[in-house]
Amino acid sequence: MVVGLGNPGDRYSATRHNVGFQVVDELAGRLGISFRRKLLRSYSIGKGSHGGAPLFLVKPLTFMNDSGRAVREALRESGSGPADLLVVCDSLDISPGNVRFRLQGSSGGQKGLQSIINALGTEDFMRLVIGIGRPAHKGQVVGHVLTAPRRGEAALVEEAVVRAADAVQLLLTDGPRKVMNEFNRKEPPS
């Protein structure tokens, strides 16, 4: 199961915090997967396959800081567990345009990841993070994540979304080691 993190609604669609949604949307477009929302569910889900394996794409309909509830429900519906979970989200600690894959670990301060860790009771799930960079001043973090990338970084973030979708497809066909070797060392093209 691939879960993209973001905030619901048009107001947030182009913000830095919604790169996880953008990656899942890119994958859905490539693979011809449509999203649907069941009544009273806190997420939308798309079912399809890639490389002969079933694939669930999920977008929580909760706000970022409450993503864990939606992810727990989606895992239950799909019959998946944390070991089958890949969360795609933004990171302030990575330069804009960079993509990093991790098998497990702490939230690194990312509130959506922390919510998932709390809801599942484990840090043992995969994550793919897209760098959005950190603002100049600590007090600007909320404004930074909830606005669109500036012109100079927008192209880097758009390229990173495409590269992250490539990484997910590679993960599904060739496994985590290949993704780490391919994506954790590369800087975005200049």
QUIVEN-V697849 format. One record per residue. RES is the residue in one letter. PHI is phi in whole degrees, -180 to 180 (* if undefined). D_FIRST is the distance of its C-alpha to the first C-alpha in whole Angstrom. Layout:
res = [RES | RES]
phi = [PHI | PHI]
d_first = [D_FIRST | D_FIRST]
//
This chain:
res = [M | V | V | G | L | G | N | P | G | D | R | Y | S | A | T | R | H | N | V | G | F | Q | V | V | D | E | L | A | G | R | L | G | I | S | F | R | R | K | L | L | R | S | Y | S | I | G | K | G | S | H | G | G | A | P | L | F | L | V | K | P | L | T | F | M | N | D | S | G | R | A | V | R | E | A | L | R | E | S | G | S | G | P | A | D | L | L | V | V | C | D | S | L | D | I | S | P | G | N | V | R | F | R | L | Q | G | S | S | G | G | Q | K | G | L | Q | S | I | I | N | A | L | G | T | E | D | F | M | R | L | V | I | G | I | G | R | P | A | H | K | G | Q | V | V | G | H | V | L | T | A | P | R | R | G | E | A | A | L | V | E | E | A | V | V | R | A | A | D | A | V | Q | L | L | L | T | D | G | P | R | K | V | M | N | E | F | N | R | K | E | P | P | S]
phi = [* | -111 | -112 | -97 | -96 | 179 | -112 | -73 | 103 | -61 | -56 | -104 | -57 | -103 | -82 | -61 | -67 | -101 | -63 | -63 | -61 | -63 | -67 | -64 | -64 | -60 | -63 | -59 | -64 | -64 | -102 | 66 | -102 | -105 | -93 | -140 | -123 | -80 | -55 | 67 | -95 | -98 | -157 | -110 | -137 | -123 | -115 | -163 | -151 | -149 | 61 | 83 | -104 | -66 | -140 | -112 | -110 | -132 | -127 | -60 | -100 | -86 | -75 | -46 | -70 | -121 | -64 | -59 | -60 | -65 | -66 | -59 | -64 | -66 | -61 | -62 | -63 | -84 | 76 | -96 | -125 | -55 | -66 | -96 | -98 | -122 | -105 | -111 | -154 | -90 | -143 | -71 | -87 | -121 | -61 | -54 | 96 | -87 | -124 | -133 | -114 | -134 | -78 | -170 | 137 | -74 | -76 | 62 | 89 | -77 | -64 | -65 | -62 | -63 | -62 | -68 | -58 | -64 | -69 | -91 | 73 | -155 | -100 | -87 | -147 | -77 | -144 | -123 | -114 | -114 | -69 | -121 | 72 | -107 | -70 | -63 | -124 | -56 | -69 | -100 | -60 | -61 | -62 | -64 | -72 | -98 | -125 | -73 | -60 | -67 | -51 | -64 | -95 | -58 | -65 | -64 | -68 | -61 | -63 | -66 | -62 | -65 | -64 | -65 | -63 | -60 | -63 | -63 | -64 | -65 | -59 | -68 | -98 | -119 | 91 | -65 | -60 | -63 | -63 | -60 | -64 | -82 | -110 | -77 | -104 | -89 | -91 | -63 | -62 | -94]
d_first = [0 | 4 | 6 | 10 | 13 | 16 | 19 | 19 | 22 | 24 | 26 | 23 | 22 | 23 | 24 | 22 | 20 | 18 | 17 | 13 | 14 | 16 | 13 | 11 | 14 | 15 | 12 | 13 | 16 | 16 | 14 | 16 | 13 | 15 | 14 | 15 | 16 | 17 | 20 | 20 | 17 | 16 | 13 | 13 | 10 | 10 | 9 | 11 | 11 | 12 | 14 | 14 | 11 | 9 | 6 | 5 | 6 | 7 | 11 | 13 | 16 | 18 | 19 | 18 | 20 | 18 | 15 | 14 | 15 | 13 | 10 | 12 | 12 | 9 | 8 | 11 | 11 | 8 | 10 | 7 | 9 | 9 | 9 | 6 | 5 | 6 | 8 | 11 | 14 | 18 | 20 | 24 | 25 | 24 | 26 | 25 | 24 | 22 | 19 | 18 | 15 | 15 | 14 | 15 | 18 | 20 | 19 | 22 | 23 | 20 | 20 | 16 | 15 | 18 | 17 | 14 | 16 | 18 | 16 | 14 | 18 | 16 | 16 | 14 | 11 | 10 | 11 | 13 | 16 | 18 | 22 | 24 | 27 | 29 | 32 | 35 | 36 | 34 | 35 | 33 | 29 | 28 | 30 | 29 | 25 | 26 | 28 | 27 | 28 | 31 | 32 | 33 | 29 | 27 | 28 | 26 | 23 | 23 | 23 | 20 | 18 | 18 | 18 | 15 | 14 | 16 | 14 | 10 | 12 | 14 | 12 | 10 | 14 | 16 | 14 | 14 | 18 | 18 | 16 | 18 | 22 | 21 | 20 | 21 | 25 | 25 | 27 | 26 | 29 | 32]
//
